[in-house]
Amino acid sequence: MPVAVSGVIGCAPARLDEDWTRLDPPIPAPDFTLSTLDGEPVTLSAFKGQVVFIEFWATWCGPCRQSTPSLDVLYRKFADAGLQVL
């Protein structure tokens, strides 16, 4: 099953002191299909065995727009190791 790794920046300030609970055992991401910017369908299960970084964002969200260059750097650095950024 694919494992989805998602970065959440959000439009509200994050609490840095918030405790995060690790899921043990990990829960597989549910399969889903969305359209690319070109209108082509992409299904999460098509990336089985790869590391997938998924970020949902909006053009009106300042923090979302600021994260885009970082995602590009992340992808360029780890693409050869199999990282997919959606």
N, CA, C and O atoms as a GROMACS GRO file, in nm:
protein
  344
    1MET      N    1   0.083  -0.118   0.000
    1MET     CA    2   0.000   0.000   0.000
    1MET      C    3   0.087   0.124   0.000
    1MET      O    4   0.193   0.125   0.063
    2PRO      N    5   0.044   0.229  -0.070
    2PRO     CA    6   0.123   0.352  -0.069
    2PRO      C    7   0.119   0.418   0.068
    2PRO      O    8   0.022   0.404   0.142
    3VAL      N    9   0.222   0.488   0.098
    3VAL     CA   10   0.227   0.565   0.220
    3VAL      C   11   0.228   0.711   0.180
    3VAL      O   12   0.312   0.753   0.099
    4ALA      N   13   0.137   0.788   0.233
    4ALA     CA   14   0.130   0.930   0.201
    4ALA      C   15   0.195   1.009   0.312
    4ALA      O   16   0.165   0.990   0.430
    5VAL      N   17   0.284   1.096   0.273
    5VAL     CA   18   0.347   1.187   0.367
    5VAL      C   19   0.298   1.325   0.329
    5VAL      O   20   0.316   1.368   0.215
    6SER      N   21   0.238   1.393   0.421
    6SER     CA   22   0.180   1.522   0.388
    6SER      C   23   0.237   1.629   0.478
    6SER      O   24   0.252   1.609   0.598
    7GLY      N   25   0.267   1.742   0.420
    7GLY     CA   26   0.311   1.857   0.496
    7GLY      C   27   0.193   1.950   0.514
    7GLY      O   28   0.123   1.981   0.418
    8VAL      N   29   0.171   1.993   0.634
    8VAL     CA   30   0.059   2.082   0.659
    8VAL      C   31   0.115   2.212   0.713
    8VAL      O   32   0.173   2.216   0.822
    9ILE      N   33   0.098   2.316   0.638
    9ILE     CA   34   0.139   2.448   0.683
    9ILE      C   35   0.016   2.524   0.730
    9ILE      O   36   0.016   2.580   0.840
   10GLY      N   37  -0.087   2.525   0.650
   10GLY     CA   38  -0.214   2.587   0.688
   10GLY      C   39  -0.208   2.737   0.685
   10GLY      O   40  -0.103   2.798   0.666
   11CYS      N   41  -0.322   2.795   0.705
   11CYS     CA   42  -0.335   2.941   0.702
   11CYS      C   43  -0.346   2.999   0.842
   11CYS      O   44  -0.364   3.120   0.857
   12ALA      N   45  -0.335   2.917   0.942
   12ALA     CA   46  -0.339   2.963   1.080
   12ALA      C   47  -0.205   2.930   1.145
   12ALA      O   48  -0.137   2.836   1.104
   13PRO      N   49  -0.167   3.008   1.245
   13PRO     CA   50  -0.039   2.979   1.310
   13PRO      C   51  -0.039   2.842   1.376
   13PRO      O   52  -0.137   2.803   1.440
   14ALA      N   53   0.069   2.770   1.360
   14ALA     CA   54   0.083   2.638   1.422
   14ALA      C   55   0.135   2.654   1.563
   14ALA      O   56   0.208   2.748   1.594
   15ARG      N   57   0.096   2.562   1.649
   15ARG     CA   58   0.147   2.562   1.786
   15ARG      C   59   0.272   2.476   1.788
   15ARG      O   60   0.265   2.355   1.766
   16LEU      N   61   0.384   2.537   1.814
   16LEU     CA   62   0.510   2.463   1.813
   16LEU      C   63   0.524   2.371   1.933
   16LEU      O   64   0.601   2.275   1.930
   17ASP      N   65   0.448   2.399   2.041
   17ASP     CA   66   0.458   2.316   2.160
   17ASP      C   67   0.358   2.200   2.160
   17ASP      O   68   0.349   2.125   2.257
   18GLU      N   69   0.283   2.187   2.051
   18GLU     CA   70   0.181   2.082   2.043
   18GLU      C   71   0.247   1.945   2.032
   18GLU      O   72   0.342   1.926   1.956
   19ASP      N   73   0.195   1.850   2.109
   19ASP     CA   74   0.247   1.713   2.102
   19ASP      C   75   0.187   1.642   1.982
   19ASP      O   76   0.068   1.654   1.955
   20TRP      N   77   0.270   1.568   1.910
   20TRP     CA   78   0.226   1.490   1.795
   20TRP      C   79   0.238   1.344   1.833
   20TRP      O   80   0.341   1.300   1.883
   21THR      N   81   0.133   1.269   1.809
   21THR     CA   82   0.130   1.127   1.841
   21THR      C   83   0.165   1.047   1.717
   21THR      O   84   0.104   1.065   1.611
   22ARG      N   85   0.261   0.960   1.729
   22ARG     CA   86   0.299   0.873   1.619
   22ARG      C   87   0.199   0.758   1.611
   22ARG      O   88   0.164   0.699   1.713
   23LEU      N   89   0.155   0.728   1.490
   23LEU     CA   90   0.064   0.616   1.469
   23LEU      C   91   0.146   0.488   1.464
   23LEU      O   92   0.231   0.471   1.377
   24ASP      N   93   0.119   0.400   1.558
   24ASP     CA   94   0.194   0.276   1.564
   24ASP      C   95   0.098   0.161   1.588
   24ASP      O   96   0.046   0.150   1.699
   25PRO      N   97   0.070   0.076   1.492
   25PRO     CA   98   0.136   0.074   1.361
   25PRO      C   99   0.082   0.185   1.270
   25PRO      O  100  -0.029   0.235   1.292
   26PRO      N  101   0.160   0.223   1.169
   26PRO     CA  102   0.114   0.326   1.075
   26PRO      C  103  -0.015   0.284   1.006
   26PRO      O  104  -0.040   0.165   0.984
   27ILE      N  105  -0.096   0.381   0.972
   27ILE     CA  106  -0.221   0.356   0.901
   27ILE      C  107  -0.199   0.390   0.754
   27ILE      O  108  -0.160   0.503   0.723
   28PRO      N  109  -0.224   0.295   0.663
   28PRO     CA  110  -0.206   0.324   0.521
   28PRO      C  111  -0.302   0.433   0.475
   28PRO      O  112  -0.416   0.442   0.522
   29ALA      N  113  -0.256   0.515   0.384
   29ALA     CA  114  -0.341   0.620   0.327
   29ALA      C  115  -0.448   0.556   0.240
   29ALA      O  116  -0.420   0.460   0.168
   30PRO      N  117  -0.570   0.608   0.245
   30PRO     CA  118  -0.674   0.554   0.156
   30PRO      C  119  -0.643   0.593   0.012
   30PRO      O  120  -0.586   0.699  -0.014
   31ASP      N  121  -0.682   0.508  -0.080
   31ASP     CA  122  -0.660   0.538  -0.221
   31ASP      C  123  -0.759   0.645  -0.266
   31ASP      O  124  -0.874   0.645  -0.222
   32PHE      N  125  -0.716   0.733  -0.351
   32PHE     CA  126  -0.804   0.835  -0.407
   32PHE      C  127  -0.752   0.877  -0.543
   32PHE      O  128  -0.636   0.854  -0.576
   33THR      N  129  -0.838   0.940  -0.621
   33THR     CA  130  -0.802   0.989  -0.753
   33THR      C  131  -0.841   1.136  -0.761
   33THR      O  132  -0.952   1.174  -0.724
   34LEU      N  133  -0.749   1.217  -0.810
   34LEU     CA  134  -0.773   1.360  -0.834
   34LEU      C  135  -0.725   1.393  -0.974
   34LEU      O  136  -0.659   1.312  -1.040
   35SER      N  137  -0.759   1.512  -1.020
   35SER     CA  138  -0.715   1.557  -1.152
   35SER      C  139  -0.592   1.646  -1.140
   35SER      O  140  -0.581   1.725  -1.047
   36THR      N  141  -0.500   1.631  -1.236
   36THR     CA  142  -0.384   1.719  -1.243
   36THR      C  143  -0.429   1.855  -1.299
   36THR      O  144  -0.545   1.872  -1.336
   37LEU      N  145  -0.338   1.948  -1.305
   37LEU     CA  146  -0.370   2.079  -1.364
   37LEU      C  147  -0.406   2.066  -1.511
   37LEU      O  148  -0.475   2.152  -1.566
   38ASP      N  149  -0.360   1.959  -1.574
   38ASP     CA  150  -0.392   1.932  -1.715
   38ASP      C  151  -0.522   1.854  -1.731
   38ASP      O  152  -0.560   1.822  -1.843
   39GLY      N  153  -0.589   1.824  -1.620
   39GLY     CA  154  -0.715   1.750  -1.626
   39GLY      C  155  -0.700   1.600  -1.632
   39GLY      O  156  -0.799   1.528  -1.646
   40GLU      N  157  -0.577   1.550  -1.620
   40GLU     CA  158  -0.553   1.406  -1.624
   40GLU      C  159  -0.572   1.347  -1.484
   40GLU      O  160  -0.530   1.408  -1.386
   41PRO      N  161  -0.634   1.230  -1.474
   41PRO     CA  162  -0.650   1.168  -1.342
   41PRO      C  163  -0.518   1.113  -1.289
   41PRO      O  164  -0.436   1.061  -1.364
   42VAL      N  165  -0.500   1.125  -1.160
   42VAL     CA  166  -0.384   1.066  -1.093
   42VAL      C  167  -0.437   0.997  -0.968
   42VAL      O  168  -0.513   1.055  -0.890
   43THR      N  169  -0.396   0.871  -0.950
   43THR     CA  170  -0.443   0.789  -0.839
   43THR      C  171  -0.327   0.759  -0.746
   43THR      O  172  -0.218   0.725  -0.790
   44LEU      N  173  -0.351   0.772  -0.617
   44LEU     CA  174  -0.244   0.750  -0.519
   44LEU      C  175  -0.183   0.611  -0.532
   44LEU      O  176  -0.061   0.597  -0.520
   45SER      N  177  -0.263   0.509  -0.558
   45SER     CA  178  -0.210   0.372  -0.567
   45SER      C  179  -0.111   0.355  -0.682
   45SER      O  180  -0.034   0.259  -0.683
   46ALA      N  181  -0.110   0.448  -0.778
   46ALA     CA  182  -0.014   0.441  -0.888
   46ALA      C  183   0.129   0.466  -0.838
   46ALA      O  184   0.225   0.438  -0.910
   47PHE      N  185   0.143   0.518  -0.718
   47PHE     CA  186   0.274   0.551  -0.663
   47PHE      C  187   0.319   0.449  -0.559
   47PHE      O  188   0.404   0.479  -0.476
   48LYS      N  189   0.262   0.330  -0.563
   48LYS     CA  190   0.295   0.226  -0.466
   48LYS      C  191   0.446   0.203  -0.461
   48LYS      O  192   0.511   0.190  -0.564
   49GLY      N  193   0.500   0.199  -0.340
   49GLY     CA  194   0.642   0.176  -0.320
   49GLY      C  195   0.727   0.300  -0.324
   49GLY      O  196   0.848   0.293  -0.304
   50GLN      N  197   0.666   0.416  -0.350
   50GLN     CA  198   0.740   0.541  -0.356
   50GLN      C  199   0.701   0.629  -0.237
   50GLN      O  200   0.595   0.610  -0.177
   51VAL      N  201   0.786   0.722  -0.205
   51VAL     CA  202   0.754   0.820  -0.102
   51VAL      C  203   0.678   0.933  -0.171
   51VAL      O  204   0.726   0.990  -0.269
   52VAL      N  205   0.560   0.965  -0.119
   52VAL     CA  206   0.475   1.066  -0.181
   52VAL      C  207   0.450   1.178  -0.081
   52VAL      O  208   0.404   1.154   0.031
   53PHE      N  209   0.480   1.299  -0.122
   53PHE     CA  210   0.452   1.418  -0.042
   53PHE      C  211   0.332   1.486  -0.104
   53PHE      O  212   0.336   1.525  -0.221
   54ILE      N  213   0.224   1.499  -0.027
   54ILE     CA  214   0.101   1.558  -0.078
   54ILE      C  215   0.074   1.686   0.001
   54ILE      O  216   0.075   1.686   0.124
   55GLU      N  217   0.050   1.793  -0.072
   55GLU     CA  218   0.012   1.918  -0.005
   55GLU      C  219  -0.105   1.978  -0.079
   55GLU      O  220  -0.100   1.999  -0.201
   56PHE      N  221  -0.211   2.005  -0.006
   56PHE     CA  222  -0.327   2.072  -0.062
   56PHE      C  223  -0.316   2.219  -0.022
   56PHE      O  224  -0.297   2.251   0.095
   57TRP      N  225  -0.328   2.307  -0.121
   57TRP     CA  226  -0.312   2.448  -0.091
   57TRP      C  227  -0.405   2.531  -0.178
   57TRP      O  228  -0.468   2.481  -0.271
   58ALA      N  229  -0.412   2.659  -0.146
   58ALA     CA  230  -0.497   2.751  -0.220
   58ALA      C  231  -0.414   2.872  -0.265
   58ALA      O  232  -0.322   2.914  -0.196
   59THR      N  233  -0.448   2.925  -0.381
   59THR     CA  234  -0.373   3.039  -0.434
   59THR      C  235  -0.386   3.163  -0.347
   59THR      O  236  -0.298   3.248  -0.349
   60TRP      N  237  -0.493   3.175  -0.271
   60TRP     CA  238  -0.514   3.292  -0.186
   60TRP      C  239  -0.443   3.280  -0.051
   60TRP      O  240  -0.442   3.375   0.027
   61CYS      N  241  -0.385   3.164  -0.023
   61CYS     CA  242  -0.322   3.138   0.107
   61CYS      C  243  -0.174   3.176   0.100
   61CYS      O  244  -0.095   3.111   0.031
   62GLY      N  245  -0.137   3.282   0.173
   62GLY     CA  246   0.002   3.328   0.172
   62GLY      C  247   0.102   3.222   0.213
   62GLY      O  248   0.199   3.199   0.140
   63PRO      N  249   0.083   3.154   0.328
   63PRO     CA  250   0.177   3.049   0.368
   63PRO      C  251   0.186   2.936   0.265
   63PRO      O  252   0.293   2.878   0.245
   64CYS      N  253   0.074   2.907   0.201
   64CYS     CA  254   0.075   2.801   0.098
   64CYS      C  255   0.164   2.842  -0.018
   64CYS      O  256   0.246   2.764  -0.066
   65ARG      N  257   0.148   2.967  -0.064
   65ARG     CA  258   0.231   3.015  -0.176
   65ARG      C  259   0.378   3.021  -0.137
   65ARG      O  260   0.465   2.995  -0.220
   66GLN      N  261   0.406   3.055  -0.011
   66GLN     CA  262   0.545   3.062   0.034
   66GLN      C  263   0.610   2.924   0.040
   66GLN      O  264   0.733   2.914   0.029
   67SER      N  265   0.531   2.819   0.057
   67SER     CA  266   0.589   2.684   0.068
   67SER      C  267   0.628   2.626  -0.067
   67SER      O  268   0.708   2.532  -0.072
   68THR      N  269   0.574   2.678  -0.175
   68THR     CA  270   0.597   2.620  -0.307
   68THR      C  271   0.745   2.612  -0.344
   68THR      O  272   0.788   2.506  -0.390
   69PRO      N  273   0.825   2.717  -0.327
   69PRO     CA  274   0.968   2.703  -0.360
   69PRO      C  275   1.038   2.595  -0.277
   69PRO      O  276   1.128   2.527  -0.328
   70SER      N  277   0.997   2.578  -0.152
   70SER     CA  278   1.057   2.474  -0.069
   70SER      C  279   1.023   2.335  -0.122
   70SER      O  280   1.107   2.245  -0.118
   71LEU      N  281   0.902   2.318  -0.170
   71LEU     CA  282   0.863   2.189  -0.228
   71LEU      C  283   0.946   2.158  -0.352
   71LEU      O  284   0.983   2.043  -0.375
   72ASP      N  285   0.974   2.261  -0.431
   72ASP     CA  286   1.057   2.242  -0.550
   72ASP      C  287   1.198   2.198  -0.511
   72ASP      O  288   1.254   2.107  -0.572
   73VAL      N  289   1.255   2.262  -0.410
   73VAL     CA  290   1.388   2.224  -0.361
   73VAL      C  291   1.387   2.081  -0.308
   73VAL      O  292   1.477   2.003  -0.338
   74LEU      N  293   1.285   2.047  -0.230
   74LEU     CA  294   1.272   1.913  -0.175
   74LEU      C  295   1.264   1.809  -0.286
   74LEU      O  296   1.331   1.706  -0.280
   75TYR      N  297   1.182   1.837  -0.387
   75TYR     CA  298   1.168   1.743  -0.498
   75TYR      C  299   1.300   1.727  -0.573
   75TYR      O  300   1.342   1.615  -0.601
   76ARG      N  301   1.366   1.837  -0.607
   76ARG     CA  302   1.492   1.829  -0.681
   76ARG      C  303   1.598   1.752  -0.604
   76ARG      O  304   1.679   1.680  -0.663
   77LYS      N  305   1.598   1.767  -0.472
   77LYS     CA  306   1.699   1.699  -0.390
   77LYS      C  307   1.674   1.549  -0.380
   77LYS      O  308   1.769   1.470  -0.379
   78PHE      N  309   1.546   1.507  -0.373
   78PHE     CA  310   1.516   1.367  -0.346
   78PHE      C  311   1.444   1.294  -0.459
   78PHE      O  312   1.404   1.180  -0.441
   79ALA      N  313   1.427   1.357  -0.574
   79ALA     CA  314   1.358   1.292  -0.686
   79ALA      C  315   1.429   1.164  -0.731
   79ALA      O  316   1.364   1.064  -0.761
   80ASP      N  317   1.561   1.167  -0.735
   80ASP     CA  318   1.637   1.049  -0.776
   80ASP      C  319   1.620   0.932  -0.678
   80ASP      O  320   1.641   0.817  -0.714
   81ALA      N  321   1.582   0.964  -0.554
   81ALA     CA  322   1.559   0.860  -0.453
   81ALA      C  323   1.414   0.812  -0.456
   81ALA      O  324   1.376   0.726  -0.377
   82GLY      N  325   1.332   0.867  -0.547
   82GLY     CA  326   1.194   0.821  -0.563
   82GLY      C  327   1.087   0.910  -0.505
   82GLY      O  328   0.970   0.873  -0.506
   83LEU      N  329   1.123   1.028  -0.455
   83LEU     CA  330   1.022   1.118  -0.399
   83LEU      C  331   0.929   1.170  -0.508
   83LEU      O  332   0.974   1.214  -0.614
   84GLN      N  333   0.800   1.165  -0.480
   84GLN     CA  334   0.698   1.223  -0.568
   84GLN      C  335   0.630   1.334  -0.490
   84GLN      O  336   0.593   1.314  -0.374
   85VAL      N  337   0.611   1.448  -0.550
   85VAL     CA  338   0.541   1.560  -0.486
   85VAL      C  339   0.413   1.586  -0.563
   85VAL      O  340   0.416   1.610  -0.684
   86LEU      N  341   0.301   1.580  -0.493
   86LEU     CA  342   0.171   1.605  -0.555
   86LEU      C  343   0.110   1.730  -0.493
   86LEU      O  344   0.000   1.770  -0.531
   0.00000   0.00000   0.00000
